[in-house]
Amino acid sequence: MAEKMDAHRHPDVIAPPPLLFLGPLLAGLLLGRLVRPPRMPGPVRLLGLPLLAAGAALGGWFFATMRRAGTPVDPYETPVALVTEGPFEYSRNPAYLCMTLIYTGVSLLAGAGWSLLMLPGVLAVVDRGVVRREEAYLEDHFGAAYREYRARVGRWL
């Protein structure tokens, strides 16, 4: 019974989202040491810098917005507010967009082709195991306000 009640306090995500990104990123970096992928040209690798910077900036904006709203960032904690301002005006998932930008930026800078090849799988797992579960929870928790927000703002952009 306590387990069932606990599920109503937060979304039932499959794992902490940062780990869903960090695990494959590190695995790809390690695999690249063992089995070298084709070398990425320098200019392509340098594209990682603006992506990394954009991800860091978006992450800062996300954290500041959540703090101002007084609601937790951790998906295992109960949200106290439906945040629709700041980066949430443009994306319903700015934290995962931030992590995607950082993952891609690091992968490019490191020339980690294996990590880049894993990114679509990472995004599929995050979408099904985190985002969709959070969205179902937010709809149950915030009702019409969330449905109206969801109709106005895209999942990623």
Residue pairs with C-beta under 8 A, 6 or more apart in sequence:
8 140
9 77
9 78
10 75
10 76
10 77
10 78
10 79
10 137
11 75
11 130
11 133
11 134
11 136
11 137
11 138
12 133
12 137
13 75
13 76
13 129
13 130
13 133
13 134
14 20
14 125
14 129
14 130
14 133
15 129
15 130
16 75
16 76
17 75
17 95
17 96
17 99
17 126
17 130
18 99
20 122
20 125
20 126
20 129
20 130
21 99
21 100
21 102
21 103
21 122
21 126
24 115
24 118
24 119
24 121
24 122
25 103
25 106
25 107
25 112
25 115
25 118
27 114
27 115
27 118
28 107
28 112
28 113
28 114
28 115
28 116
28 117
28 118
29 110
29 112
29 114
29 115
31 114
32 110
32 111
32 112
32 113
32 114
32 115
35 114
37 111
37 112
37 113
37 114
37 117
38 113
39 111
40 108
40 111
40 113
44 108
45 108
45 109
45 110
45 111
46 108
46 109
47 108
48 104
48 105
48 106
48 107
48 108
48 109
48 110
49 105
49 109
50 105
51 101
51 102
51 104
51 105
51 108
52 101
52 102
52 105
52 106
52 109
53 105
54 101
54 105
55 98
55 99
55 100
55 101
55 102
55 103
55 104
55 105
56 98
56 102
58 87
58 94
58 97
58 98
58 101
59 95
59 98
59 99
59 102
61 86
61 87
61 94
62 73
62 86
62 87
62 94
62 95
62 98
63 73
64 86
65 83
65 85
65 86
65 87
65 88
66 72
66 73
66 83
68 86
69 80
69 81
69 83
69 85
70 80
70 81
71 79
71 80
71 81
71 83
72 78
72 79
72 80
73 95
75 130
75 134
79 138
79 141
82 138
82 142
82 145
82 146
82 149
84 149
84 153
86 94
87 94
88 94
88 153
89 153
90 153
90 154
90 157
91 97
91 153
91 154
91 155
91 156
91 157
92 135
92 149
92 150
92 153
92 154
92 155
92 156
93 131
93 155
93 156
96 126
96 130
96 131
96 156
97 156
97 157
100 119
100 123
103 115
103 119
103 122
104 116
104 119
106 112
106 115
107 113
107 115
107 116
107 119
108 116
131 155
135 150
135 155
138 146
139 146
139 147
139 150
